[in-house]
Amino acid sequence: MSESQPERRVTGEDEVVDLCRDLIRMDTSNYGDHSGPGERAAAEYVAEKLAEVGLEPQIFESHKGRASTVARIEGEDRSRPGLLIHGHTDVVPANADDWTHHPFSGEIADGCVWGRGAVDMKDMDAMTLAVVRDRLRSGRKPPRDIVLAFLADEEAGGTYGARWLVDHHPHLFEGVTEAISEVGGFSFTVNEQVRLYLIETAQKGMHWMKLTVDGNAGHGSMIHKDNAITELSEAVGRLGRYEFPVRVTKTLRSFLDQLGDALGTELDPEDMDATLAKLGGIAKLIGASLKNTANPTQLGAGYKVNVIPGQATAHVDGRFLPGYEEEFLADVDRLLGPRVKREDVHADKALETTFDGALVQAMQSALQAEDPIARAVPYMLSAGTDAKSFDDLGIRGFGFAPLKLPPELDFAGMFHGVDERVPVDGLKFGVRVLDRFIEQS
């Protein structure tokens, strides 16, 4: 009679898909107020998974249902500065009728996990949980302290998540100098010899603006030369159609140099149409990092068809490059004209750091160990993340949520899009890379 085989240890790769599916099945839609379900269920789930492997996570609720989970892992050398790994558990809303598979089903189909948050960013939340649980189960301490933060409200600016923790509980991040989080570390296959992995080292700043024009109310049948809707519509049209000039930031210059080297050609930032044509699915991401942008997103006026309203409003999503905020606002005001009142609904700074140092080397090394043709390159995110809040504590942030993607997958198009999904193999790849990265960081 043969001896029974020892039970096989569950690894991070074994767990990551189920962790991702569990998180996706929790509807954490963020409508920009407190009308959604909140993140409490996700925060409790994460805390339970961390407590199972010996950590002592804390749940912080900034408003009823708006909860974040934070835990610290002690490293081998506690004299070294700590590393923050942060992710958000809220997602933008989704209309199930538009999707091939229900956005909160976590269904597996065509080799992918489908659902809202699959790439933004419950995939990284799951990979982080999987790696941490594996390392702690096997008794592998990280080289230095790691703070884990699973945050509420990132999709509405982080007011009830990262921003609230930084303002009210900064001691949680004491000793931390560097961080990794979302929207970076994903692949773009150039050819059979080179696969670029885009590391986010910069992000645009934001001015979410409300525009208001006051006019004279009146009867819709009369001649009316002071119509607030007409005045505002013309101003919004000028702003929405305006082509802001290309500005070559340090990050863009570095990205073009690296891409040009991979393509074997010099890339001209003044001829970006030709460059973007070579970038396939990442053209949207790179194109939006070339210039300031101002996109009208909402209009409001009137209450009856035969009544000219006394006021009209619009909302605009404005984003500016690092170092170009003053130029951006001057351009906006010039385009709007003197009749339009502009006020910020939410504003935040731009970020830019250099692509160097031991942490960057650890990213490159971890990627190449799992993908020999990998090359890490810096890029600028056109949107913003919770890194802006942590920057106020002096924490240098990078976007590094590693995924090796099929060349045909429109990864950039799935952020806030329909049929969001992440490859199963990509999740497992990310677990292996993150594990190596932590070991070398």
Solvent accessible surface area in square Angstrom, and as a share of the most:
residue,aa,sasa,rsa
1,M,246,1.10
2,S,102,0.66
3,E,157,0.70
4,S,107,0.69
5,Q,157,0.70
6,P,120,0.75
7,E,170,0.76
8,R,168,0.61
9,R,113,0.41
10,V,72,0.42
11,T,35,0.20
12,G,0,0.00
13,E,55,0.25
14,D,62,0.32
15,E,27,0.12
16,V,0,0.00
17,V,16,0.09
18,D,85,0.44
19,L,8,0.04
20,C,0,0.00
21,R,57,0.21
22,D,45,0.23
23,L,0,0.00
24,I,0,0.00
25,R,110,0.40
26,M,41,0.18
27,D,61,0.32
28,T,3,0.02
29,S,5,0.03
30,N,12,0.06
31,Y,124,0.47
32,G,54,0.52
33,D,77,0.40
34,H,67,0.30
35,S,83,0.54
36,G,22,0.21
37,P,80,0.50
38,G,9,0.09
39,E,1,0.01
40,R,88,0.32
41,A,61,0.48
42,A,0,0.00
43,A,1,0.01
44,E,82,0.37
45,Y,26,0.10
46,V,0,0.00
47,A,13,0.10
48,E,100,0.45
49,K,39,0.16
50,L,0,0.00
51,A,53,0.41
52,E,100,0.45
53,V,24,0.14
54,G,64,0.62
55,L,23,0.11
56,E,158,0.71
57,P,29,0.19
58,Q,94,0.42
59,I,54,0.27
60,F,25,0.10
61,E,74,0.33
62,S,26,0.17
63,H,77,0.35
64,K,179,0.76
65,G,16,0.15
66,R,12,0.04
67,A,1,0.00
68,S,2,0.01
69,T,0,0.00
70,V,6,0.04
71,A,5,0.04
72,R,81,0.30
73,I,8,0.04
74,E,87,0.39
75,G,2,0.02
76,E,122,0.55
77,D,58,0.30
78,R,129,0.47
79,S,102,0.66
80,R,89,0.33
81,P,67,0.42
82,G,2,0.02
83,L,0,0.00
84,L,0,0.00
85,I,5,0.02
86,H,5,0.02
87,G,3,0.03
88,H,2,0.01
89,T,1,0.01
90,D,0,0.00
91,V,0,0.00
92,V,24,0.14
93,P,51,0.32
94,A,28,0.21
95,N,88,0.45
96,A,39,0.30
97,D,134,0.70
98,D,82,0.43
99,W,21,0.07
100,T,93,0.54
101,H,37,0.17
102,H,96,0.43
103,P,0,0.00
104,F,35,0.15
105,S,35,0.23
106,G,0,0.00
107,E,69,0.31
108,I,76,0.39
109,A,20,0.15
110,D,129,0.67
111,G,48,0.46
112,C,13,0.08
113,V,0,0.00
114,W,15,0.05
115,G,0,0.00
116,R,11,0.04
117,G,0,0.00
118,A,0,0.00
119,V,6,0.03
120,D,10,0.05
121,M,2,0.01
122,K,0,0.00
123,D,3,0.02
124,M,2,0.01
125,D,1,0.01
126,A,0,0.00
127,M,0,0.00
128,T,6,0.03
129,L,0,0.00
130,A,0,0.00
131,V,2,0.01
132,V,3,0.02
133,R,18,0.07
134,D,15,0.08
135,R,7,0.03
136,L,41,0.20
137,R,83,0.30
138,S,44,0.28
139,G,65,0.62
140,R,79,0.29
141,K,94,0.40
142,P,3,0.02
143,P,26,0.17
144,R,9,0.03
145,D,8,0.04
146,I,4,0.02
147,V,0,0.00
148,L,0,0.00
149,A,0,0.00
150,F,4,0.02
151,L,0,0.00
152,A,0,0.00
153,D,3,0.02
154,E,19,0.08
155,E,34,0.15
156,A,23,0.18
157,G,22,0.21
158,G,0,0.00
159,T,61,0.35
160,Y,71,0.27
161,G,1,0.01
162,A,0,0.00
163,R,67,0.24
164,W,55,0.19
165,L,1,0.00
166,V,9,0.05
167,D,87,0.45
168,H,108,0.48
169,H,46,0.20
170,P,60,0.38
171,H,110,0.49
172,L,20,0.10
173,F,7,0.03
174,E,127,0.57
175,G,51,0.49
176,V,9,0.05
177,T,58,0.33
178,E,32,0.14
179,A,1,0.01
180,I,0,0.00
181,S,5,0.03
182,E,7,0.03
183,V,14,0.08
184,G,1,0.01
185,G,0,0.00
186,F,2,0.01
187,S,9,0.06
188,F,31,0.13
189,T,36,0.21
190,V,29,0.16
191,N,59,0.30
192,E,151,0.68
193,Q,124,0.55
194,V,20,0.12
195,R,34,0.13
196,L,0,0.00
197,Y,0,0.00
198,L,0,0.00
199,I,0,0.00
200,E,8,0.04
201,T,4,0.02
202,A,0,0.00
203,Q,0,0.00
204,K,1,0.00
205,G,0,0.00
206,M,12,0.05
207,H,10,0.05
208,W,63,0.22
209,M,1,0.00
210,K,66,0.28
211,L,0,0.00
212,T,11,0.07
213,V,0,0.00
214,D,87,0.45
215,G,19,0.18
216,N,91,0.47
217,A,70,0.54
218,G,27,0.26
219,H,96,0.43
220,G,37,0.36
221,S,86,0.56
222,M,130,0.58
223,I,160,0.81
224,H,50,0.22
225,K,193,0.82
226,D,42,0.22
227,N,36,0.19
228,A,0,0.00
229,I,68,0.34
230,T,70,0.40
231,E,51,0.23
232,L,4,0.02
233,S,55,0.36
234,E,96,0.43
235,A,0,0.00
236,V,15,0.09
237,G,16,0.16
238,R,98,0.36
239,L,1,0.00
240,G,37,0.36
241,R,184,0.67
242,Y,67,0.26
243,E,132,0.59
244,F,7,0.03
245,P,48,0.30
246,V,41,0.24
247,R,74,0.27
248,V,57,0.33
249,T,10,0.06
250,K,146,0.62
251,T,6,0.04
252,L,5,0.03
253,R,83,0.30
254,S,37,0.24
255,F,2,0.01
256,L,1,0.01
257,D,78,0.41
258,Q,53,0.24
259,L,1,0.00
260,G,6,0.06
261,D,96,0.50
262,A,13,0.10
263,L,60,0.30
264,G,70,0.68
265,T,57,0.33
266,E,163,0.73
267,L,10,0.05
268,D,72,0.38
269,P,17,0.11
270,E,133,0.59
271,D,73,0.38
272,M,11,0.05
273,D,119,0.62
274,A,48,0.37
275,T,3,0.02
276,L,36,0.18
277,A,86,0.67
278,K,102,0.43
279,L,0,0.00
280,G,54,0.52
281,G,32,0.31
282,I,9,0.05
283,A,24,0.18
284,K,127,0.54
285,L,19,0.09
286,I,1,0.01
287,G,19,0.19
288,A,30,0.24
289,S,3,0.02
290,L,6,0.03
291,K,46,0.20
292,N,2,0.01
293,T,33,0.19
294,A,7,0.05
295,N,85,0.44
296,P,49,0.31
297,T,87,0.50
298,Q,113,0.50
299,L,130,0.65
300,G,34,0.33
301,A,50,0.39
302,G,43,0.41
303,Y,173,0.66
304,K,118,0.50
305,V,153,0.88
306,N,59,0.30
307,V,40,0.23
308,I,16,0.08
309,P,12,0.08
310,G,27,0.26
311,Q,90,0.40
312,A,3,0.02
313,T,27,0.16
314,A,0,0.00
315,H,54,0.24
316,V,3,0.02
317,D,36,0.18
318,G,0,0.00
319,R,34,0.12
320,F,5,0.02
321,L,0,0.00
322,P,20,0.12
323,G,80,0.77
324,Y,62,0.23
325,E,68,0.31
326,E,154,0.69
327,E,54,0.24
328,F,0,0.00
329,L,38,0.19
330,A,62,0.48
331,D,19,0.10
332,V,0,0.00
333,D,65,0.34
334,R,143,0.52
335,L,18,0.09
336,L,3,0.02
337,G,21,0.21
338,P,144,0.91
339,R,102,0.37
340,V,16,0.09
341,K,126,0.53
342,R,70,0.25
343,E,71,0.32
344,D,65,0.34
345,V,87,0.50
346,H,45,0.20
347,A,48,0.37
348,D,41,0.21
349,K,71,0.30
350,A,22,0.17
351,L,30,0.15
352,E,57,0.25
353,T,33,0.19
354,T,72,0.42
355,F,51,0.21
356,D,76,0.39
357,G,34,0.32
358,A,80,0.62
359,L,3,0.01
360,V,11,0.06
361,Q,126,0.56
362,A,4,0.03
363,M,0,0.00
364,Q,45,0.20
365,S,49,0.31
366,A,0,0.00
367,L,0,0.00
368,Q,82,0.37
369,A,53,0.41
370,E,37,0.17
371,D,3,0.02
372,P,114,0.72
373,I,53,0.27
374,A,3,0.02
375,R,67,0.25
376,A,4,0.03
377,V,1,0.00
378,P,2,0.01
379,Y,1,0.00
380,M,4,0.02
381,L,8,0.04
382,S,24,0.16
383,A,39,0.30
384,G,17,0.16
385,T,11,0.07
386,D,8,0.04
387,A,11,0.08
388,K,5,0.02
389,S,5,0.03
390,F,1,0.00
391,D,53,0.27
392,D,74,0.38
393,L,62,0.31
394,G,59,0.57
395,I,3,0.01
396,R,64,0.23
397,G,19,0.18
398,F,4,0.02
399,G,0,0.00
400,F,0,0.00
401,A,9,0.07
402,P,0,0.00
403,L,2,0.01
404,K,79,0.33
405,L,12,0.06
406,P,49,0.31
407,P,104,0.65
408,E,144,0.65
409,L,25,0.12
410,D,62,0.32
411,F,13,0.05
412,A,12,0.09
413,G,29,0.28
414,M,9,0.04
415,F,43,0.18
416,H,99,0.44
417,G,16,0.16
418,V,76,0.44
419,D,27,0.14
420,E,1,0.00
421,R,60,0.22
422,V,0,0.00
423,P,9,0.05
424,V,27,0.15
425,D,110,0.57
426,G,0,0.00
427,L,0,0.00
428,K,68,0.29
429,F,5,0.02
430,G,0,0.00
431,V,8,0.04
432,R,82,0.30
433,V,0,0.00
434,L,3,0.01
435,D,32,0.17
436,R,101,0.37
437,F,0,0.00
438,I,3,0.02
439,E,92,0.41
440,Q,83,0.37
441,S,11,0.07
